Amino acid sequence: SGEQNRFDLAAGLQAATEIYIKEIFTQLLDAYPQYDHLCISGGVSLNSVVMGKMLGWFKDRLADIYAPPTPHDGGLTLGAAQYVWHHILDNPRIEWKDNFTPYLGFSYDDIKSTLENYDNISYDSSTDDEVLDLLDNQNIIAVFGGGSESGRRALGNRSIIADPRSPDMKDLINEKVKHRQWFRPFAPSILREETKNWFVLDKESPYMSFVLEFKEEAKDKVPAVVHHNGTARLQTVTKDDNEWYYGFIKKWHDKSGVPIVLNTSFNDREPICETAEHAINCFLRTNIDYLYFYDENILVRKSK
């Protein structure tokens, strides 16, 4: 079929990419055997399947592989600027508690005044606990707070979240919210300290940079975030990285027994929502059930 031909072409391109990347880095590591840490950037480093496989290919050669929060081609210029700043101008390194923050966008304090401009929504004060109940009842919830993410992945500040335990949730979101192909997967956001209990490799992945394999006994518990081959592009979350999101997932863990929420970007065939107005408009034209402004603890519903 035409769809199968497209699948075959994509699989072939992916296989060729993996062969090429493996060759390049084998040569690099042979030429510089004294180095055991690798920082990778540029557009292909967003291929999280390759990044995950590199951890296995070079596990005897490298102590760790790092991908920054903005590893697209534009991110290369940031690396050049950092090189000049630290290595040529000799400015000291910044020590981050856990990870460099990806939330470099603006924060907005016009949420309430923006909400007042709409007559087809209702909203009231809410709590994380109420939102957790809604999640448990299979609602799809958009969350908005803090500064927006600077990279290509939604990491909890402009995200759509759902229950990963639901076998129907992936199809539901692809069809009703994202309007995209059935096979497109969703990411698990997981408490960093729980990674070792759910994945074969205990690897930090704060920017969704790596696709890792679920443990055999774990994958059936969260079918909405497992690829067909038993892997996932995970986001590991710590309190220092995102205090609200970490606390929310921790409460979800207590409630559901699962330290994972399904996370996908808050958008519909468009750039990720930036402003409150953009968020409300996206919410209104999709089948997202609720919109939660977590800084203000405001829960938005569509007017019946």
C-alpha positions in Angstrom: 0.0 0.0 0.0 1.0 3.6 -0.3 1.2 3.9 3.5 3.4 0.9 3.7 5.7 2.3 1.1 6.1 5.4 3.2 6.8 3.3 6.3 9.4 1.4 4.4 11.1 4.6 3.1 11.2 6.1 6.7 12.6 2.8 8.1 15.3 2.8 5.4 16.3 6.4 6.0 16.5 5.7 9.7 18.6 2.6 9.2 21.0 4.5 6.9 21.2 7.4 9.4 22.1 5.0 12.2 24.9 3.3 10.1 26.3 6.7 9.1 26.2 8.1 12.7 27.8 5.0 14.1 30.6 5.2 11.6 31.3 8.9 12.2 31.5 8.6 15.9 33.5 5.4 15.8 36.1 7.3 13.7 35.9 10.3 16.1 36.5 8.2 19.2 39.3 6.3 17.6 41.0 9.7 16.8 40.5 11.1 20.3 40.6 8.1 22.7 41.4 10.4 25.6 37.8 11.7 25.7 35.0 9.8 27.4 32.2 12.4 27.4 30.4 13.5 24.2 28.2 16.6 23.7 26.1 16.4 20.6 24.1 19.1 18.8 22.7 19.9 15.4 19.4 18.7 13.8 20.2 15.0 13.7 20.8 15.0 17.4 17.0 15.4 17.7 16.8 11.9 16.3 16.3 10.4 19.8 16.2 6.9 18.5 19.8 7.2 17.3 20.8 9.0 20.5 19.4 6.1 22.6 21.2 3.6 20.4 24.5 5.5 20.8 24.4 4.8 24.5 24.6 1.1 23.7 27.0 1.3 20.8 29.6 3.2 22.8 29.0 2.1 26.3 32.6 0.8 26.6 34.1 4.0 25.2 32.0 6.8 26.7 31.0 7.6 30.3 28.1 9.7 29.1 26.5 11.5 26.2 24.9 14.9 26.6 22.4 16.6 24.3 21.5 20.2 25.2 17.9 21.5 25.5 18.2 23.2 22.1 20.1 20.7 19.9 18.6 21.8 16.5 20.8 23.5 13.9 20.2 26.9 15.6 21.6 25.4 18.8 25.0 25.1 17.2 25.4 28.8 17.4 24.8 28.7 21.1 27.6 26.2 21.4 29.9 28.5 19.5 29.0 31.4 21.8 29.6 29.2 24.9 33.0 28.2 23.5 34.0 31.8 23.1 32.6 32.8 26.5 34.3 30.0 28.5 37.3 28.9 26.5 38.5 32.2 24.9 37.2 34.8 27.3 37.8 32.4 30.2 34.6 33.1 32.1 33.8 30.5 34.8 31.4 27.7 34.2 27.9 27.9 35.7 27.0 25.1 38.1 23.4 23.9 37.6 21.6 22.0 40.3 20.6 19.0 38.1 20.1 20.5 34.7 20.4 23.7 32.7 16.9 25.1 32.5 15.1 24.8 29.2 12.4 27.2 30.3 13.8 30.4 28.8 10.6 31.9 27.4 8.6 34.7 28.9 6.3 34.2 31.9 2.9 35.8 31.5 0.9 37.6 34.2 -2.1 38.5 32.1 -3.9 35.2 32.5 -7.0 36.5 34.3 -7.5 39.5 32.0 -7.1 37.3 28.9 -9.7 34.8 30.2 -12.1 37.7 30.6 -12.1 38.3 26.9 -13.8 35.0 26.1 -17.5 34.3 26.5 -17.4 30.6 25.5 -15.4 29.3 28.5 -15.9 29.1 32.2 -13.1 29.0 34.8 -12.6 28.9 38.5 -10.0 28.3 41.2 -8.7 24.8 41.3 -5.9 22.6 42.8 -3.4 20.1 41.6 -5.5 17.4 43.4 -8.6 18.3 41.4 -6.6 18.1 38.2 -5.2 14.7 39.3 -8.8 13.4 39.8 -9.7 14.6 36.3 -6.6 12.9 34.9 -7.6 9.7 36.7 -11.0 10.0 35.1 -9.4 9.8 31.6 -9.6 13.5 30.8 -7.1 15.2 28.5 -5.6 18.3 30.2 -3.5 21.1 28.8 -1.2 22.7 31.3 0.3 26.2 31.0 2.7 27.9 33.4 6.1 29.5 33.9 8.4 30.3 31.0 8.0 28.4 27.8 10.4 25.7 26.7 13.3 26.9 24.5 13.9 23.6 22.6 11.7 21.4 20.4 10.1 19.4 23.2 7.3 20.4 25.5 8.6 19.7 29.0 5.7 20.4 31.3 5.1 24.2 31.0 3.3 24.0 27.6 2.1 20.4 27.6 -0.9 18.3 27.1 -1.0 15.5 29.7 -3.0 12.3 30.1 -3.1 9.0 31.9 -0.4 6.7 30.5 -2.2 3.6 31.9 -5.0 3.9 29.4 -4.7 1.6 26.3 -7.0 3.9 24.3 -5.4 7.3 25.2 -2.8 7.3 22.4 -5.4 6.9 19.7 -7.7 9.4 21.4 -5.2 12.2 21.5 -3.9 11.6 18.0 -7.4 11.7 16.6 -9.1 14.3 18.7 -6.4 16.7 19.7 -3.3 16.5 17.5 -5.1 15.4 14.3 -2.2 13.3 13.1 -1.3 9.8 12.1 -2.3 6.9 14.4 1.3 5.7 14.9 2.7 8.9 16.3 3.8 8.2 19.9 3.7 10.2 23.1 6.4 10.7 25.7 6.5 9.5 29.3 7.4 12.2 31.9 8.9 10.2 34.7 10.3 11.1 38.2 14.1 10.9 37.7 14.6 8.6 40.7 12.1 6.1 39.3 13.9 5.7 35.9 15.8 2.7 37.0 12.6 0.9 38.0 10.9 1.3 34.6 13.7 1.4 32.0 16.5 -1.0 31.2 19.1 1.9 31.4 19.1 4.4 34.3 19.8 7.4 32.0 19.0 11.1 32.7 16.9 12.5 29.8 15.6 15.9 31.0 15.0 17.2 27.4 13.5 14.1 25.9 16.8 13.4 24.0 17.0 9.6 24.3 14.7 6.7 23.4 15.2 3.9 25.9 13.8 0.4 26.4 11.2 -0.2 29.0 11.8 -3.1 31.4 9.7 -6.1 30.3 7.5 -6.1 33.4 6.9 -2.3 33.2 5.7 -1.6 29.7 2.2 -3.2 30.0 1.4 -0.8 32.9 1.7 2.3 30.7 0.6 1.3 27.1 -0.2 4.9 26.0 3.5 5.9 26.1 5.2 2.7 24.8 6.4 2.4 21.2 5.5 -0.8 19.3 9.1 -2.1 20.0 8.9 -1.5 23.8 10.8 1.8 23.9 9.9 5.4 24.7 11.4 8.9 24.4 11.4 9.8 28.0 11.6 13.0 30.0 13.2 12.6 33.4 12.0 15.2 35.9 13.6 16.5 39.1 12.4 19.1 41.6 15.3 21.4 40.5 14.3 21.1 36.9 10.6 21.9 37.3 9.3 22.1 40.8 5.6 22.2 39.9 5.8 19.4 37.3 7.9 17.2 39.6 5.5 17.7 42.5 2.5 17.0 40.3 3.9 13.7 39.0 4.9 12.7 42.5 1.2 13.2 43.6 0.1 11.3 40.6 2.5 8.4 41.6 0.9 8.3 45.0 -2.6 8.3 43.5 -2.1 5.9 40.6 1.0 3.8 41.5 2.7 5.0 38.3 5.4 7.7 38.4 4.7 8.6 34.8 2.3 11.0 33.0 1.8 11.1 29.3 3.2 14.3 27.9 2.8 15.9 24.4 3.2 19.4 23.2 0.4 21.8 23.7 -0.4 22.6 20.1 -2.4 21.4 17.1 -0.4 21.4 13.8 1.2 24.7 14.8 4.0 26.0 17.0 3.7 25.2 20.7 1.4 27.6 22.5 3.3 30.6 23.8 0.8 33.1 25.2 -2.4 32.6 27.3 -4.5 33.8 24.3 -2.8 31.2 22.0 -3.4 28.5 24.7 -7.1 29.3 25.0 -7.6 29.4 21.3 -5.9 26.0 20.8 -8.0 24.6 23.7 -11.2 25.8 22.1 -10.7 24.3 18.7 -9.5 20.9 19.9 -11.1 18.2 22.1 -8.8 18.9 25.0 -11.1 18.5 28.1 -9.6 21.1 30.4 -7.0 23.8 30.5 -5.0 24.3 33.7 -3.0 27.5 34.4 -0.9 26.0 37.1 0.7 29.2 38.4 -2.7 30.8 39.0 -4.4 27.5 39.9 -7.2 28.3 37.4 -9.0 25.5 35.6 -10.8 26.4 32.4 -13.7 24.5 30.9 -15.6 25.0 27.6 -19.0 26.5 28.1 -21.8 24.1 27.2 
